[in-house]
Amino acid sequence: MAAHLTDSLSANVVVPETAADPIEIYIDHVALCVAIVEREGAKSLQNDWDVPGVYVLLDPPAHSQAWGAYVGKAPTGIRSRLLDHLSAKDHWTRALLIRRDTKYGFHSAQVGWLEGRLYDLLHAAENAELHNKNRPSDETLPPHDRQMLESCIMPITRILRLVGYDPAPPGETPPLATAAAASVPAQAAKTLAKHTKTKHNGTVRDLLNAGLLAPHAKLVSTVGSWPGEALVRPDGRIEFTGQVFNTLSGAASALVGGAANGWVVWSIETDTGRVSLATLRARLNSGTHHPKVETKQP
């Protein structure tokens, strides 16, 4: 069956007979295969998932709308790594698995970089609480590979939202009805509380003040189907096609013609490739753990 995530993004979704088998989503324009796997069905994964990739382990959402997550990489095989986590980690109930839907698939440097990028995405999310103690990273990836992988982030973001784990940053997550929040087992709640982190409401002006973003920096769209450029004004507002917007999402919405998360849509060009504004805000929130980003010289 075909499912349209938005007018500009479509996917082929294979829904199995029972929850013992994964739901597989094929996104052709970025050559991705994403599986949604319940914990009870992890052992039913086929051998075609014993390939390099990344994954996100998801806890049950709490009444507070917070949800725990663990981001990992599997350079030698996603299936084997997930089976290891059945005994090693007891907090998760669902997993999102991501592999390349091509003959050669991801290589180890690509999964290492993508693991760090997904960490940044969830670290910046309002309701996500990461179980990872440190940010994973692989900076050996060349710029052209980084740009290719950046195009995978938007569909992954939408699939997370589709299954009830919205990775939107603070101020961009719509309130959910209390009845929609699932109950969380006592042990999972205890684990979630243990890993709770302080949230920061970073803004574009905060990035400017921290030196992570330069005044008049050029922003580039990460969405291949909606190319575009914008400009960061010294006061933190965003200029796009002659209009000035108070927020990144306002400019992103003007770009795509509908609601959009500007922290994910916009990126800057650096000497090592594109870096999304969500990544910059995650670095801001983590303090001294990440160096300042040097923009690419013209």
VENSULNOR-V368589 format. One record per residue. N is the residue number from 0. RES is the residue in one letter. PHI is phi in degrees with one decimal (999 if undefined). NEAR is the number of other C-alpha atoms within 12 Angstrom. D_CENTER is the distance of its C-alpha to the mean C-alpha in Angstrom with 1 decimal. Layout:
# VENSULNOR-V368589
((N:RES:PHI:NEAR:D_CENTER) (N:RES:PHI:NEAR:D_CENTER))
This chain:
# VENSULNOR-V368589
((0:M:999:14:24.8) (1:A:-106.8:17:22.7) (2:A:-125.3:20:20.2) (3:H:-96.5:19:19.2) (4:L:-75.5:24:15.7) (5:T:-151.6:20:17.2) (6:D:-63.4:14:20.2) (7:S:-103.4:20:18.4) (8:L:-140.7:27:16.3) (9:S:-123.3:23:18.1) (10:A:-147.6:28:17.6) (11:N:-98.3:23:20.2) (12:V:-114.1:24:19.8) (13:V:-106.2:21:22.2) (14:V:-101.3:20:23.1) (15:P:-78.7:19:25.3) (16:E:-68.7:9:28.5) (17:T:-130.1:14:27.4) (18:A:-72.1:20:24.5) (19:A:-72.2:20:25.6) (20:D:-112.6:22:23.9) (21:P:-75.7:32:20.3) (22:I:-83.9:31:19.1) (23:E:-112.4:33:18.0) (24:I:-120.4:38:16.2) (25:Y:-106.2:35:17.2) (26:I:-113.1:35:15.7) (27:D:-65.6:20:18.5) (28:H:-70.3:23:17.7) (29:V:-117.5:30:15.0) (30:A:52.3:25:16.8) (31:L:-115.1:35:14.2) (32:C:-123.8:38:15.2) (33:V:-118.3:39:13.0) (34:A:-114.3:43:15.1) (35:I:-105.9:38:15.1) (36:V:-122.8:39:17.6) (37:E:-77.7:30:19.6) (38:R:-55.1:31:20.9) (39:E:-65.6:22:24.4) (40:G:-101.9:25:23.6) (41:A:-60.0:35:22.0) (42:K:-72.3:24:25.5) (43:S:-89.9:23:25.8) (44:L:-60.6:32:23.2) (45:Q:-80.6:21:25.1) (46:N:-65.4:14:25.6) (47:D:-69.5:23:23.6) (48:W:-96.2:35:20.5) (49:D:-89.7:25:22.2) (50:V:-132.7:34:20.5) (51:P:-61.3:38:18.1) (52:G:178.4:43:14.3) (53:V:-126.6:49:11.4) (54:Y:-152.5:43:10.9) (55:V:-129.3:46:9.7) (56:L:-87.3:45:12.8) (57:L:-117.1:40:13.0) (58:D:-82.6:40:16.0) (59:P:-66.0:36:18.0) (60:P:-67.7:33:17.3) (61:A:-90.0:32:20.1) (62:H:-62.2:19:22.5) (63:S:-77.7:25:21.0) (64:Q:78.6:32:17.7) (65:A:-73.7:37:16.0) (66:W:-144.7:43:14.3) (67:G:-88.1:44:14.0) (68:A:-152.4:43:11.5) (69:Y:-132.2:41:12.0) (70:V:-99.6:44:9.9) (71:G:-142.6:40:12.4) (72:K:-121.3:41:13.8) (73:A:-137.4:35:16.9) (74:P:-63.1:29:18.8) (75:T:-110.1:23:21.8) (76:G:152.2:31:20.6) (77:I:-67.6:39:17.9) (78:R:-58.1:36:20.7) (79:S:-61.7:27:22.7) (80:R:-66.5:32:20.0) (81:L:-65.8:44:19.1) (82:L:-64.9:27:22.8) (83:D:-61.1:18:23.1) (84:H:-75.0:28:20.7) (85:L:-63.6:23:23.1) (86:S:-99.3:13:25.6) (87:A:-82.6:11:23.7) (88:K:-132.8:24:21.3) (89:D:-105.4:29:22.6) (90:H:-85.6:34:20.1) (91:W:-91.9:37:17.8) (92:T:-121.9:30:18.9) (93:R:-149.5:38:16.2) (94:A:-133.5:44:13.9) (95:L:-109.3:44:11.3) (96:L:-110.0:46:12.6) (97:I:-133.8:50:11.6) (98:R:-135.2:44:14.5) (99:R:-82.0:35:16.1) (100:D:-95.5:26:18.6) (101:T:-137.2:19:21.2) (102:K:-62.0:13:24.3) (103:Y:-97.6:13:23.2) (104:G:68.5:26:19.6) (105:F:-75.8:34:17.3) (106:H:-108.7:28:19.3) (107:S:-61.5:26:18.8) (108:A:-66.8:28:17.8) (109:Q:-66.7:35:15.0) (110:V:-69.3:40:13.5) (111:G:-65.9:33:14.1) (112:W:-68.3:38:12.3) (113:L:-65.2:46:9.2) (114:E:-59.2:38:9.4) (115:G:-65.4:37:9.6) (116:R:-66.7:45:6.8) (117:L:-68.9:45:4.3) (118:Y:-59.8:39:7.1) (119:D:-60.5:41:7.1) (120:L:-58.6:43:4.0) (121:L:-77.7:46:5.9) (122:H:-64.1:43:9.0) (123:A:-84.3:41:9.1) (124:A:-72.5:43:8.8) (125:E:-65.5:35:12.4) (126:N:-104.2:39:13.0) (127:A:-86.2:46:10.9) (128:E:-124.2:40:13.2) (129:L:-78.9:41:12.2) (130:H:-84.2:32:15.1) (131:N:-61.2:29:14.5) (132:K:-78.5:18:17.5) (133:N:-135.3:19:16.5) (134:R:-74.4:29:13.6) (135:P:-74.1:27:13.8) (136:S:-158.4:25:14.5) (137:D:-142.5:21:16.3) (138:E:-97.1:22:17.7) (139:T:-86.9:19:20.1) (140:L:-75.6:25:18.2) (141:P:-69.6:19:20.1) (142:P:-55.3:21:18.9) (143:H:-66.6:18:19.2) (144:D:-69.9:24:17.0) (145:R:-63.7:33:14.2) (146:Q:-65.1:31:14.7) (147:M:-64.2:27:14.6) (148:L:-70.5:42:11.3) (149:E:-60.7:40:9.7) (150:S:-68.2:35:11.0) (151:C:-82.2:39:8.9) (152:I:-69.1:42:5.5) (153:M:-60.3:41:7.4) (154:P:-64.3:38:8.9) (155:I:-63.9:42:6.2) (156:T:-58.7:34:5.2) (157:R:-71.1:28:8.9) (158:I:-68.3:38:9.8) (159:L:-57.7:36:8.2) (160:R:-66.0:22:10.3) (161:L:-60.3:19:13.0) (162:V:-94.9:23:13.6) (163:G:95.2:29:13.8) (164:Y:-125.6:37:10.7) (165:D:-73.4:34:9.7) (166:P:-89.6:43:6.8) (167:A:-66.1:33:9.2) (168:P:-68.9:36:10.7) (169:P:-55.1:26:14.4) (170:G:86.4:23:16.8) (171:E:-120.8:24:14.6) (172:T:-101.1:23:14.5) (173:P:-67.6:16:17.7) (174:P:-65.2:18:20.0) (175:L:-103.6:19:20.3) (176:A:-64.8:11:23.8) (177:T:-58.8:13:24.8) (178:A:-65.6:12:26.0) (179:A:-79.8:14:22.6) (180:A:-76.9:19:21.4) (181:A:-80.8:21:22.2) (182:S:-73.6:20:24.4) (183:V:-118.4:25:23.3) (184:P:-58.1:19:25.7) (185:A:-57.4:13:27.4) (186:Q:-65.5:17:26.2) (187:A:-66.8:27:22.5) (188:A:-63.8:28:23.2) (189:K:-64.0:17:24.9) (190:T:-64.9:25:22.1) (191:L:-62.3:34:19.6) (192:A:-62.8:23:22.0) (193:K:-63.3:17:22.6) (194:H:-102.9:23:19.0) (195:T:-63.4:23:18.7) (196:K:-117.3:25:17.8) (197:T:-75.6:19:19.1) (198:K:-94.5:24:17.1) (199:H:-126.9:22:17.7) (200:N:-93.6:21:17.9) (201:G:-68.2:33:17.3) (202:T:-124.7:33:18.6) (203:V:-60.5:37:19.2) (204:R:-63.3:27:22.7) (205:D:-62.3:26:21.4) (206:L:-64.1:33:19.7) (207:L:-63.3:27:23.0) (208:N:-64.0:18:25.1) (209:A:-84.0:24:23.2) (210:G:79.8:22:23.7) (211:L:-82.1:35:20.0) (212:L:-141.5:39:20.7) (213:A:-99.6:31:24.1) (214:P:-57.6:25:26.1) (215:H:68.6:20:26.4) (216:A:-65.0:34:23.3) (217:K:-86.8:30:22.3) (218:L:-100.4:38:18.9) (219:V:-123.6:36:17.7) (220:S:-67.7:40:15.7) (221:T:-92.0:40:12.7) (222:V:-96.2:33:13.7) (223:G:-58.0:25:16.5) (224:S:-79.3:20:18.3) (225:W:-132.7:24:18.5) (226:P:-68.3:19:19.6) (227:G:177.2:26:20.8) (228:E:-131.6:29:21.5) (229:A:-138.8:35:21.9) (230:L:-129.2:34:23.7) (231:V:-87.8:34:23.0) (232:R:-80.3:26:26.3) (233:P:-59.0:20:27.8) (234:D:-88.8:23:27.6) (235:G:93.8:26:23.8) (236:R:-83.0:28:24.1) (237:I:-116.2:35:22.7) (238:E:-102.6:31:25.2) (239:F:-141.9:29:24.4) (240:T:47.7:15:27.3) (241:G:83.0:12:29.8) (242:Q:-101.2:19:28.3) (243:V:-113.3:22:27.0) (244:F:-116.4:26:24.2) (245:N:-75.1:21:23.7) (246:T:-131.8:33:19.9) (247:L:-62.2:43:17.0) (248:S:-68.4:36:16.2) (249:G:-62.3:28:19.9) (250:A:-68.3:37:20.0) (251:A:-66.5:40:16.9) (252:S:-64.0:24:18.7) (253:A:-66.1:30:21.8) (254:L:-67.0:32:20.2) (255:V:-94.1:27:18.9) (256:G:78.3:15:21.7) (257:G:-174.9:17:19.8) (258:A:-59.6:20:17.3) (259:A:-153.2:32:14.1) (260:N:-87.3:39:11.5) (261:G:-64.6:40:13.1) (262:W:-66.2:45:10.8) (263:V:-92.4:47:8.3) (264:V:-69.0:45:11.5) (265:W:-95.7:47:13.6) (266:S:-140.4:41:13.8) (267:I:-117.3:39:16.9) (268:E:-87.4:30:18.9) (269:T:-124.0:29:19.9) (270:D:-65.5:18:22.3) (271:T:-110.4:22:19.6) (272:G:116.6:29:17.4) (273:R:-77.5:37:15.0) (274:V:-128.0:44:12.9) (275:S:-73.1:42:10.7) (276:L:-67.6:46:12.1) (277:A:-63.1:46:9.1) (278:T:-65.5:42:9.7) (279:L:-63.1:42:13.3) (280:R:-68.1:42:13.2) (281:A:-62.1:42:11.6) (282:R:-67.4:34:14.5) (283:L:-61.2:34:16.9) (284:N:-67.6:28:16.2) (285:S:-89.0:25:16.8) (286:G:69.1:18:20.1) (287:T:-87.2:12:21.8) (288:H:-72.6:15:19.3) (289:H:-131.3:22:18.2) (290:P:-71.0:16:20.7) (291:K:-66.2:25:20.9) (292:V:-88.7:30:19.5) (293:E:-93.4:21:22.4) (294:T:-71.9:25:22.2) (295:K:-70.1:19:23.7) (296:Q:-80.4:13:27.4) (297:P:-67.7:8:29.0))
